[in-house]
Every structure is written in structure tokens, then in C-alpha cells.
Amino acid sequence: MNDLKKRTVTIEDLYELKSVYNPQISPDRKSVVYTVRETKKIENAYETQLFMLDLETKETKQLTYYKGNNHSPVWSPDGKWIAFLSIAVKPFSSTY
């Protein structure tokens, strides 16, 4: 029997939702880079970060951490680099 209790969805629940977008498989087909978008309630904004999933080990690694929107990842043809667009809230310095 399912022990979950039914309840009404609240606005707070919606703030907790995260959405996955734009998965891109690496040229060697061993990894996937994708974006995760979440709502920042206090800032009244969205934030999008890049993540990578190793398809063999199932390990997930966050690639970006700065505030802003990081999106549209694309693998280089040799699979050594990931290019992406970023709208950062503050200056940053990162290379992936």
C-alpha cells in the first residue's frame, strides 16, 4: 500500500521544481552535458547551470556554479571541450 498522503500543490512546491533541458551527447557517446533550471524565489529569477552525466558510471558532476544563466552547451568535435552561452550576474572566470 502506498503511504504517501495526498495534498494540494502549493506555490512553495513550484519553487522547488527543477527542469532539465538541452541534453547533448558527447562525440564518443560516453557523456551527456545538460542544463538544469531552477527558480530562485528571493531573487525572483531563474538560474540555469550545466551538468555532465557519465553514461558508464552514472556519476553526475556540476560544471558551472556562478549566478546567472548558462545554457546551450555544445561539444567540440573531438569531445575535449564544451562551449556554452552564459549570462552571468557577476564577473567570473571559468574554462571547461
Buried (B, 14 or more C-beta within 10 A) or exposed (E): EEEEEEEEEEEEEEEEEEEEEBEBBBEEEEBBBBBBBBBEEEEEEEBBBBBBBEEEEEEEEEBBEBBBBBBBBEBEEEBEEBEBEBEEEEEEEEEE
